[in-house]
Amino acid sequence: MRHYYEILGLEWGASPEAVKQAYRKLAKTYHPDRYQDPAEQQAAKEKFQTIQTAYEALKGFSPSSARSTQSEAHPSGVSIRTKSRREAGPRKPSEAEIALKKGIEQFQAQQYMAALDFFSFAIHLQPDFAEAYWYRSQLRQAKGWTASAQEDLAKAKQYGWVPKQEPSQAQQAQTHPTQTQQAARSTQSTQSTRSTHAASTSPSSATSGHSPSTSWRLHQTWQSHGEAITGLGWAKSTLISISTDTTLRLWHWPTGGEAVLTSHRVPITAISVAAQRGLLVTGGKDGQMKMWNLSNQRLIRTVPLHQGAIQALAMDATEQLLASAGADGQVKLFRLNPATLLKTLIHRSIVWSVLFNASGTQLITTSADQCLRLWQCQTGELLREMALPSPCCYKSAVSPDGQTLVVSDDQGNLHLWSIGGDWLKTIPAHGVGAIQGLQFSACGTLLFTGGTDGEIKLWDAQTWQRITHWSAEQGAIQAFTWIPDANWLVSAGSDGSIKAWQAE
């Protein structure tokens, strides 16, 4: 049942009134009638169905009596293989099994994105859930996502799943393919001679009317961090990575030479780079900010800054101003030369992201108080406040032309505003889980997104149609950066790996 609370953006055991309010808010956001583009309308329809399913499950649910009243049966003809099946006597299905059952029902109803949400959540709850991998592989194959389908099938076999028969819905997809599936197969046939390391460019329904013009292949991998990478930066010929293993690493491009800096004693949670100044700024879970000289790789100073973790750091385009976002609900605005605290701006809860507009005159922040705020840098005046759809809008980015603000949330959505604060649209971009990676290309025509689903997706930043997607095979995507010298996208994963992707 926890999955249904997560779909509605609620904590476990939220009151029936909170469930109702969250449902109404999300149903309004994702009602298909709000979308004109056919592909977006279909994606919204599937998301809307997922929201309805969650609401129906929770509106009569009482956590206090869940153990005594929960009794959901397995779907007919489905054998769920888990370790607990070997236990003697009858038992109730686990949350992972319930999520799988719901996914199968959505798959049979051809509500593919809703089914993908449930299968992915089942795997999140039980990482060795062979049957969930197998069903997800069938769904992805039906949608034309060949690369990720093969990965899921390999996982299913690894964990011992041998299906007795193909599911009827997959057979139907092969016998009566939709226009989307036909287009996907056509694209796949032209790619059959590509390297197995190339990123899949099979279009899904989200790419209707927009044929992909590029594919992306893995060019290089670095892997020295022992834990998850939390951020990336780039300065001239140096790639910088920070990690929960308390180290930051500097990788010389293109030779790959590595330097390790170890002044932090806690997980490093934020990074910002002033490339022209040769200045690196990092923030830790203990609220301390450290400034580094990139040329000699030495620590300049340590500044106690926040009570709690530093969630984000940002530099303006002129490299004169630095802003930090804290778990204490504060935003600190600095002048760098000389280092001077200019303003302290207040939210009512954790501040997730902070960034400057293109001109450096305004600061944009998102917070767990479900507010997106625009501040005047010079005076600290609050210019505008907009409601966010979720308390967990972790990342934000401004397009290079300075016209569009993109905010991602913990439910796989992108929310778009004009830089003046006018809402433009919401895009259901990934499945269940947060989007932690947002990166515009240098020219601003492309947007890359990376989620906890482990996929990288590429979007046309003019039409907001999805061009392509691929599995990065590095766990959850935690961060991106762009190497303009080579036109490479660099991704960081929860498995501690860094991968550079090059357009073909």
C-alpha positions in Angstrom: 0.0 0.0 0.0 2.9 2.3 0.4 3.2 2.6 -3.3 -0.2 4.2 -3.5 0.7 6.9 -1.0 3.9 7.6 -3.0 1.9 8.0 -6.2 -0.2 10.7 -4.5 2.9 12.3 -3.0 1.9 11.4 0.6 3.5 9.9 3.6 2.4 6.5 4.8 -0.8 6.6 6.9 -1.9 10.1 5.6 -5.5 10.9 6.6 -8.4 10.2 4.3 -8.9 14.0 3.9 -5.2 14.4 2.8 -5.7 11.5 0.4 -8.7 13.2 -1.1 -7.0 16.5 -1.4 -3.9 15.0 -3.0 -6.1 13.1 -5.5 -8.1 16.1 -6.5 -4.9 18.2 -7.0 -3.2 15.5 -9.1 -6.3 14.6 -11.1 -6.6 18.3 -12.1 -3.0 18.4 -13.1 -3.1 15.3 -15.2 -6.6 15.4 -16.6 -6.3 14.5 -20.3 -8.4 17.4 -21.4 -5.7 19.8 -20.4 -3.3 18.5 -23.1 -3.6 19.3 -26.8 -0.8 17.2 -28.2 -2.0 13.6 -28.8 1.2 12.1 -27.3 1.1 14.2 -24.2 -2.7 13.5 -23.9 -2.1 9.8 -24.0 0.7 10.0 -21.4 -1.5 12.1 -19.2 -4.4 9.7 -19.6 -2.2 6.8 -18.4 -0.9 8.9 -15.5 -4.5 9.9 -14.6 -5.4 6.2 -14.5 -2.5 5.5 -12.1 -3.7 8.3 -9.8 -7.3 7.0 -9.9 -6.1 3.5 -9.1 -4.1 4.8 -6.1 -7.1 6.8 -4.8 -9.5 3.9 -5.1 -7.1 1.8 -3.1 -6.6 4.3 -0.3 -9.9 6.0 0.1 -11.2 3.2 2.3 -7.9 2.1 3.7 -6.9 2.3 7.4 -3.2 1.7 8.2 -4.1 0.7 11.8 -6.3 -2.2 10.6 -4.3 -3.0 7.4 -2.8 -6.2 8.9 -6.2 -7.6 9.7 -8.2 -6.5 6.7 -5.8 -6.6 3.8 -6.6 -9.6 1.5 -5.8 -9.0 -2.1 -5.7 -12.2 -4.2 -3.3 -13.0 -7.0 -4.5 -12.6 -10.6 -5.8 -15.8 -12.2 -3.2 -17.8 -13.9 -0.2 -15.8 -12.5 2.3 -17.7 -10.3 4.3 -15.3 -8.2 7.7 -16.8 -7.3 9.3 -15.4 -4.2 11.4 -16.8 -1.4 8.5 -16.5 1.0 6.4 -18.9 -1.1 8.4 -21.7 0.5 7.0 -20.8 3.9 4.5 -23.3 5.3 0.8 -22.3 5.4 -1.2 -19.6 3.8 0.1 -16.0 3.7 -0.9 -12.6 2.5 0.7 -11.1 -0.6 3.6 -8.7 0.0 3.5 -5.1 -1.2 5.8 -6.1 -4.1 3.4 -8.8 -5.2 0.4 -6.4 -4.9 2.3 -3.9 -7.1 3.0 -6.7 -9.6 -0.7 -7.7 -9.6 -1.8 -4.1 -10.3 0.8 -3.8 -13.0 -0.5 -6.9 -14.7 -4.0 -5.6 -14.6 -2.9 -2.3 -16.1 -0.9 -4.2 -18.8 -3.9 -6.2 -19.7 -5.9 -3.0 -20.0 -3.1 -1.6 -22.3 -2.4 1.2 -19.8 1.3 0.8 -20.4 2.7 3.7 -18.4 0.6 2.9 -15.4 1.8 -0.7 -15.7 5.4 0.4 -16.0 5.0 2.4 -12.7 3.7 -0.7 -10.8 6.3 -3.1 -12.3 9.1 -0.7 -11.4 7.9 -0.2 -7.9 7.6 -3.9 -7.4 11.3 -4.2 -8.4 12.2 -1.3 -6.1 10.6 -3.1 -3.2 12.1 -6.5 -4.1 15.2 -6.2 -6.2 15.4 -9.9 -7.0 11.7 -10.1 -8.1 12.2 -12.2 -11.2 8.6 -12.2 -12.4 8.4 -8.4 -12.2 11.5 -8.1 -14.3 9.9 -10.5 -16.8 6.6 -8.7 -17.1 8.4 -5.3 -17.4 10.5 -6.8 -20.2 7.4 -7.8 -22.1 5.9 -4.3 -21.7 9.1 -2.7 -22.9 9.3 -5.0 -25.9 5.7 -4.3 -26.8 6.5 -0.5 -26.7 9.6 -1.0 -28.9 12.1 -0.3 -26.1 14.4 -3.2 -27.1 17.5 -2.4 -25.2 15.9 -2.0 -21.8 13.6 -5.0 -22.5 16.6 -7.2 -23.1 18.2 -6.0 -19.8 15.0 -6.8 -17.9 14.8 -10.3 -19.5 18.4 -11.0 -18.5 17.6 -10.0 -14.9 14.5 -12.2 -14.9 16.6 -15.2 -16.0 19.3 -14.3 -13.6 16.8 -14.6 -10.7 15.4 -17.8 -12.0 12.2 -16.9 -13.8 11.2 -19.3 -16.7 7.7 -18.3 -18.0 5.4 -21.2 -19.0 3.8 -19.1 -21.8 4.0 -15.7 -23.3 1.4 -13.3 -21.9 -1.6 -12.7 -24.1 -1.0 -9.0 -24.2 2.5 -9.4 -25.6 1.1 -11.8 -28.3 -1.6 -9.3 -29.2 1.0 -6.5 -29.5 3.0 -8.7 -32.0 -0.1 -9.8 -33.9 -1.9 -6.4 -34.0 0.8 -3.8 -33.6 -0.2 -0.2 -33.1 1.1 2.6 -35.2 3.6 3.4 -32.5 4.8 -0.2 -32.3 5.1 -0.4 -36.1 7.2 2.8 -36.1 9.3 1.4 -33.3 10.0 -1.8 -35.2 10.9 0.1 -38.3 13.4 2.1 -36.4 14.8 -1.0 -34.8 15.4 -2.7 -38.1 17.5 0.2 -39.3 19.6 -0.1 -36.2 20.3 -3.8 -36.2 23.9 -3.3 -37.2 24.7 -0.8 -34.5 27.2 -1.5 -31.7 25.6 -3.1 -28.7 26.9 -0.2 -26.7 24.8 2.3 -28.7 21.8 3.9 -27.0 18.4 2.8 -28.3 16.6 5.4 -30.4 13.3 3.5 -30.8 10.6 6.1 -30.5 7.7 5.6 -28.2 4.3 7.2 -28.3 5.9 10.3 -26.8 7.8 10.9 -30.0 4.9 10.9 -32.3 5.5 13.3 -35.2 9.2 13.8 -34.2 11.7 11.4 -35.7 14.9 11.0 -33.8 17.9 12.4 -35.7 20.7 11.2 -33.3 21.7 8.2 -31.2 24.0 8.3 -28.3 26.7 5.7 -27.5 28.8 5.1 -24.5 32.3 6.6 -25.0 34.0 6.4 -21.7 33.5 5.1 -18.1 35.2 6.2 -14.9 34.7 4.3 -11.7 36.7 5.0 -8.6 34.1 6.2 -6.1 33.0 3.6 -3.6 29.5 5.0 -3.1 26.9 7.0 -4.9 27.9 10.1 -6.8 25.8 13.2 -5.9 27.1 15.8 -8.3 29.2 16.6 -11.3 31.0 19.8 -12.5 33.2 20.8 -15.5 36.0 23.4 -15.7 38.1 23.7 -18.8 39.8 20.3 -19.0 38.7 18.9 -15.7 35.7 16.8 -14.8 34.8 17.0 -11.1 32.7 14.4 -9.2 31.5 14.5 -5.6 30.2 11.5 -3.6 28.7 10.2 -0.4 32.0 8.5 0.2 33.2 12.0 1.4 35.7 12.5 -1.5 35.7 14.7 -4.5 37.7 13.6 -7.6 39.2 15.5 -10.4 39.5 13.8 -13.8 41.7 15.3 -16.4 40.1 15.1 -19.9 40.9 13.5 -22.2 43.8 11.6 -20.5 41.8 10.4 -17.5 44.3 11.3 -14.9 42.8 11.5 -11.5 43.3 13.5 -8.3 41.4 12.9 -5.0 40.6 15.6 -2.5 39.6 14.5 1.0 38.9 17.6 3.2 35.3 16.7 3.8 34.5 14.3 6.6 30.8 13.7 5.7 29.0 12.9 2.4 29.3 15.8 -0.1 25.9 16.9 -1.3 26.4 20.0 -3.5 28.9 21.4 -6.1 29.3 24.5 -8.2 32.2 25.6 -10.4 33.5 29.0 -11.5 35.5 27.8 -14.5 37.0 31.2 -15.4 38.0 31.9 -11.8 39.4 28.4 -11.4 37.2 28.1 -8.3 35.4 25.0 -7.0 32.8 25.2 -4.3 31.4 22.1 -2.5 28.9 21.6 0.3 28.5 18.8 2.8 25.9 17.1 4.8 27.2 18.9 7.9 26.3 22.4 6.4 29.9 23.3 5.7 30.9 25.0 2.4 34.5 24.5 1.1 36.2 26.6 -1.5 39.0 25.1 -3.6 41.6 26.4 -6.0 41.4 24.2 -9.1 44.8 25.1 -10.5 46.7 23.8 -7.4 43.9 21.6 -6.0 44.2 23.2 -2.6 41.5 24.1 -0.1 41.1 27.9 0.2 38.7 28.1 3.1 35.9 26.3 5.0 32.7 28.2 5.8 30.1 26.9 8.4 27.0 27.9 6.5 23.8 26.0 7.3 22.3 24.0 10.1 22.0 20.8 8.3 22.9 19.6 4.8 23.7 22.0 1.9 21.2 20.8 -0.7 22.5 22.8 -3.7 25.0 25.5 -4.8 24.7 27.8 -7.8 27.0 30.4 -9.5 25.7 33.3 -11.7 27.0 33.6 -15.2 29.5 36.4 -14.3 30.9 34.3 -11.5 30.4 37.2 -9.1 27.6 35.7 -7.0 27.2 32.4 -5.2 24.0 31.0 -3.7 23.4 28.0 -1.4 20.3 26.1 -0.4 20.0 24.4 3.0 18.1 21.8 4.8 17.4 24.5 7.4 15.1 26.3 5.0 17.6 29.1 4.3 19.1 30.4 1.1 22.4 32.3 1.4 23.5 34.7 -1.2 27.3 35.6 -1.4 29.5 38.0 -3.3 32.6 36.1 -4.2 35.2 38.9 -4.4 35.6 39.7 -1.6 33.7 36.8 0.0 30.7 38.6 1.6 27.3 37.3 2.7 24.8 39.6 1.1 21.4 38.1 2.0 19.7 35.3 3.8 16.3 34.3 2.3 13.8 32.1 4.1 11.6 29.3 3.2 9.4 27.3 5.6 11.1 24.0 4.9 14.1 22.3 3.2 15.3 24.2 0.1 15.9 21.7 -2.6 17.3 23.8 -5.5 18.7 27.2 -6.2 19.8 28.8 -9.5 20.2 32.2 -11.1 18.3 33.5 -14.2 20.4 34.2 -17.3 21.1 37.8 -16.4 22.0 37.0 -12.7 19.4 39.5 -11.4 17.0 37.0 -10.0 17.3 33.9 -7.8 15.0 30.9 -8.3 14.4 28.4 -5.4 12.2 25.3 -4.8 11.4 24.0 -1.4 9.6 21.2 0.5 7.0 23.9 1.5 5.7 23.4 -2.1 6.7 26.9 -3.2 8.8 28.0 -6.1 10.0 31.5 -5.5 11.6 34.3 -7.6 13.8 36.7 -5.6 15.5 39.9 -6.6 19.2 39.4 -5.9 20.1 43.0 -5.3 17.4 43.7 -2.6 16.4 40.2 -1.5 12.8 41.1 -2.4 10.4 38.2 -3.0 9.1 38.9 -6.6 6.8 36.0 -7.1 5.7 32.8 -5.5 4.1 29.8 -7.3 2.7 26.6 -5.9 4.6 23.4 -6.7 2.7 20.2 -7.4 4.9 18.2 -5.0 6.8 18.9 -1.8 9.8 17.0 -3.4 10.8 19.1 -6.5 14.5 18.3 -6.2 16.1 19.8 -9.4 15.6 22.9 -11.5 17.3 24.3 -14.7 17.0 27.4 -16.9 17.3 27.0 -20.6 20.4 28.7 -22.1 18.2 31.3 -23.8 16.9 32.3 -20.4 13.2 31.9 -21.4 12.1 28.6 -19.8 12.4 27.2 -16.2 12.2 23.4 -15.8 11.5 21.8 -12.4 11.5 18.0 -11.8 9.7 16.2 -9.1 9.7 12.8 -7.2 7.0 11.3 -9.4 8.9 11.4 -12.7 7.3 14.7 -14.0 8.8 17.8 -15.6 7.0 21.1 -14.9 7.7 24.1 -17.2 7.3 27.8 -16.5 8.2 30.9 -18.4 11.1 32.7 -16.6 8.6 35.3 -15.5 6.6 32.7 -13.6 3.8 31.7 -15.9 3.0 28.0 -15.9 3.4 26.4 -19.4 2.9 22.6 -19.1 3.6 19.4 -17.2 5.2 16.5 -18.9 5.0 12.9 -17.5 8.6 12.2 -18.3 9.7 9.1 -16.3 8.0 6.3 -14.4 7.7 6.2 -10.6 10.6 7.9 -8.9 12.5 11.2 -8.9 14.2 12.9 -11.8 17.6 13.9 -10.3 19.4 14.7 -13.6 18.5 17.8 -15.7 20.9 19.1 -18.3 20.5 21.4 -21.3 22.8 21.0 -24.2 25.2 23.9 -24.8 23.0 25.3 -27.7 19.8 24.8 -25.6 17.9 22.8 -28.2 18.1 19.6 -26.2 17.2 18.7 -22.6 18.5 15.5 -21.0 16.6 14.0 -18.0 17.8 11.2 -15.7 15.7 9.3 -13.2 15.8 6.8 -10.4 14.5 4.4 -13.1 18.1 4.4 -14.4 17.1 5.8 -17.8 18.3 8.8 -19.7 15.8 10.6 -21.9 16.4 13.2 -24.5 13.8 15.9 -25.3 13.5 18.5 -28.0 13.5 21.8 -26.0 11.4 23.6 -28.6 8.5 21.1 -29.0 9.0 19.2 -25.8 8.7 15.9 -27.6 10.8 13.0 -26.5 13.5 12.1 -29.1 15.0 9.0 -27.6 15.9 7.2 -24.4 18.3 4.5 -23.1 19.3 2.7 -20.0 22.5 4.0 -18.5 23.1 0.8 -16.5 24.5 2.7 -13.5 21.7 2.5 -11.0 19.7 5.7 -10.4 20.9 8.7 -12.3 22.1 11.3 -9.8 23.5 14.1 -11.8 24.6 15.4 -15.3 27.1 17.8 -16.7 28.0 18.8 -20.2 31.5 18.8 -21.8 31.3 21.5 -24.5 34.7 20.8 -25.9 33.5 17.4 -27.0 29.7 17.8 -27.0 29.5 15.0 -24.5 26.8 14.3 -21.9 28.3 13.0 -18.7 26.0 11.1 -16.2 26.7 10.0 -12.6 25.0 7.0 -11.0 24.1 5.7 -7.6 26.5 2.8 -8.3 29.5 5.2 -8.2 30.1 5.2 -11.9 30.6 8.1 -14.3 29.8 7.7 -18.0 30.4 9.9 -21.0 27.9 9.7 -23.9 28.6 10.9 -27.4 26.2 11.6 -30.2 26.6 9.5 -33.3 
